[in-house]
Amino acid sequence: MTRALVLANSHKNNGRCVAAIDMKTRQWIRPVGPRPGGELSLSECAAATDGGSVEVSFGDVVDLPLGPPRPTSYHPEDIALAGQMRILGHFTAIEVLAELGQQINRSAPLLGIAPDGLSVAAIAERTHHSSLEIAYCDEAKLYWKDRSRWNRDPQLRGVVNLCGLWEDLAITDPRLEEQYSGRRGAVTVGPCLTTVSLSEPFLRGGSDQWCSKVLAALVPLDV
């Protein structure tokens, strides 16, 4: 059993992606299910508590049953989920900041790569690659992008500021989507923590497989 700090529970394909840090080794973990994309079902994201099962969220401290590693070139942190998680406690964003200390990135660009992501071929060539990162942002602006011209639903996005460099990325955090549902215009939040992830590969510009950066979680430090 691995004691872990959950730092994201976000959309992935038709399921969810949970990202956490092993509290002993300080290594990233992305527990994955048996589906081809590794996404978890909602029931697999539900952790046991003394009061019943609840979906894990940013800041939860959990016991995490893990199976064998299932890494890919673009998601080296993937490891099989081998049972139900159990929530042991919870950290606020301020407590996460204190707990992780220097492990929290404060420099741009996020993940150390160009704002629009990387091709799968370029990722495979990187000597040291991580598809997950937690970063401190000085400010963030959240807005809904109109995608009706492509017959798609609006997309929640975050424009985040690290050291004066702004990055505009899709937000895949369902709790933020629910919180800001129906709002018009941009919403500005102050200092915050954001968990950044590379997406699953998708076709871009013909036949190139590409992974974009997304904001899998964004939590203001005053929460």
Disulfide bonds with the S-S distance in Angstrom:
none
